[in-house]
Amino acid sequence: MTKLIERSWYQQRWWNFWLLPMSGLFFLLSHARRLWLTQVIKAKKNNAIPVVVIGNINVGGTGKTPLTCRLVELLNQQGIKVGIISRGYGSHAPYYPYALAKGESATIVGDEPKLLRDRLDCPVVIGSDRNEAIKLLSEQGIDLILSDDGLQHYKMARDYEVVVLDATRKLGNGWLLPAGPLREGAWRLNKVNAIVENGPKGSSSMSITATAWVNAKTHKRKPLNYFDGKQLHAVAGIGNPQRFFSTLADLNVEHVDHVFVDHHHFIKSDLKLADGFSDQLVMTEKDWVKCAEFADESMWYLEISACLDDQLENKLLKDLTALVKAS
């Protein structure tokens, strides 16, 4: 039932109109919460370091993590030291807020924080209390803070907001949860500083580009045509697995899909898929970080990077650099 409802969000099927009363209740509760936190309590910053939120208004994967990676790379090139805060969904840290060390298990720190910490080698702090996470991160000598998600975390003051949209699915049927995929109405897009549409290259402001195949055990890199015309098992436990499977099709890879829920906690038996069809398995980098401890040489992940169009890249660099200088 859950999967049917989710599919109807983006396929313009209206049979779940019976959920609209619950969406009305969701609106009342979320609107009251937003007013309380923004008009009554009013979040206050606890230091001068600029805080930039990278989030979305709909559920599911939109490409926030690749964008975060790209922004860190671009800002580092400008000599700006960046730190990242994240809720750490699925983590089991000994305490919170928790500053990640490089190479820690995804079971302890969560999949996305581990990916960001290991790939970027920049300070990352996790914790449900974003203000406490900011306080700890500010002790790392950084110039700017990126919040991976947290657009609706109104207890956290912010200086700049970026919303990432899937260029194909956009806002789906336009309804709030649970009748639709939206956490907040489309009006919210008018309040943010930048909107990034993630989709096909040349027609969107951001595209996700595959860069290499990486062996999950040895870390050996292979070119994108390495599996051209071959048969593979494809595993995905991300918010929008179809994007990964479409990329495999574009790479001329014949594959069998194995879909797991977003943030699935993989165990070794999940990946015992070798059969007469194929003895090779591919996955996303986000999934690999949760499987690294028991991966073998028959497993590979697809390394990806975000590519921004010149106009968006220049805008973000100009705006974020100005924030740092002003602080």
ABEGO torsion letter per residue (X at the ends): XAAAAAAAAAAGBAAAAAAAAAAAAAAAAAAAAAAAAAAAAEBBBABABBBBBBBBABBEBAGAAAAAAAAAAAAAAAGBBBBBBBAGBGBBBABOBBBBBBGBBAAAAEAAAAAAAAAAGBBBBBEABAAAAAAAAAAAGBABBBBBEGAABAABBBABBBBBBBAAAEAEAGBBOAABABABBAAAAAABABBBBBBBBGABABBBBBABBBBAAAGBBBBAAAABGBBBBBBBBBABAAAAAAAAAAAGBBBBBBBBBBGBBBBAAAABABBAABABBBBBAAAAAAAAAABBAABBBBBBBBBBBAAAAAAAAAAAAAAAAAX
